Amino acid sequence: MLILLIVGGGVILLPVIFVIAQYNALVGLKNYIRESWSDVDVELKRRYDLIPNLVAAVKGYATHEREVLERVTELRNRCAANNGAVADQSRDEVQFVDALKQMLVVVENYPQLKASENFLQLQKELVNTEDRIQAARRFYNGNVRDYRNKCESFPSNLVANIFGFKDEGDFFSVPPAVRDVPNVDFAT
């Protein structure tokens, strides 16, 4: 009789332990997504703080390129104010990065600006920030992938459906604004 109770208790207890473990894993992954998005957000804000200085440096040299500089500033402000869904922020970021690339193309027409120590330092900071954004983005996207895999694969999808776990986040894919700092040769 005692053996029957132990076996019966084990049969009941194992599924309960499984459900608890799956539930806790889903909660943990959901929190990883939130944490990693926070990391992306911090790096984006770092970029937003850097852009006004970059625009000011370019503005001093490229006064007739006002439209490009105003577009960068406008999109920077829109992105900084956007705290909505990842898909909305991603769409705004793509436009912002495109405008930032246009501004960097404008810089190519001004050799004195490209050689300016202040501009070079700002550009290095931008490259560093872009690297950090890409690393944070990859970490965030990896957490979204893991969470989705857990929600969609059997048997953890049963627990996800029972407790109402839904798609927690969209993938965040934004191309980098700048890949690396160009070499400036002062000898020529």
Residue pairs with C-beta under 8 A, 6 or more apart in sequence:
18 155
19 159
19 162
22 150
22 155
22 156
22 159
22 160
23 159
23 163
25 150
25 156
26 147
26 150
26 151
26 156
26 159
26 160
26 163
26 165
29 143
29 146
29 147
29 150
29 168
30 147
30 165
30 168
32 143
32 146
32 147
33 140
33 143
33 144
33 147
33 168
33 169
34 168
36 136
36 139
36 140
36 142
36 143
37 86
37 140
37 169
37 172
39 136
39 139
39 140
40 133
40 136
40 137
40 140
40 172
42 136
43 129
43 132
43 133
43 136
44 79
44 93
44 133
45 80
46 129
46 132
47 126
47 129
47 130
47 133
47 177
48 76
48 79
48 80
50 122
50 125
50 126
50 129
51 72
51 73
51 76
51 100
52 73
52 76
53 122
54 103
54 119
54 122
54 123
54 126
55 69
55 72
55 73
55 103
57 113
57 116
57 118
57 119
57 122
58 65
58 69
58 103
58 106
58 107
58 110
58 113
58 119
59 69
60 113
61 110
61 112
61 113
61 116
62 68
62 69
62 106
62 107
62 109
62 110
62 113
65 103
65 106
68 99
68 102
68 103
68 106
69 103
71 99
71 102
72 96
72 99
72 100
72 102
72 103
75 92
75 95
75 96
75 99
76 96
78 92
78 96
79 89
79 92
79 93
79 96
82 88
82 89
82 92
83 89
85 170
86 169
86 170
86 171
86 172
87 170
89 172
90 170
90 172
90 173
90 174
93 174
94 174
94 175
96 177
97 174
97 175
97 176
97 177
100 177
100 178
101 177
101 178
104 177
104 178
107 113
107 114
107 119
108 114
113 119
114 120
114 182
114 184
115 184
115 186
120 181
120 184
123 178
123 181
124 181
126 177
126 178
127 178
127 179
127 180
127 181
130 176
130 177
130 178
130 179
131 176
133 174
133 176
134 176
137 172
137 173
137 174
140 169
140 172
141 171
141 172
141 173
143 169
144 168
144 169
144 170
144 171
145 171
147 168
147 169
148 167
150 156
150 160
151 157
151 160
151 165
151 166
151 167
152 160
159 165
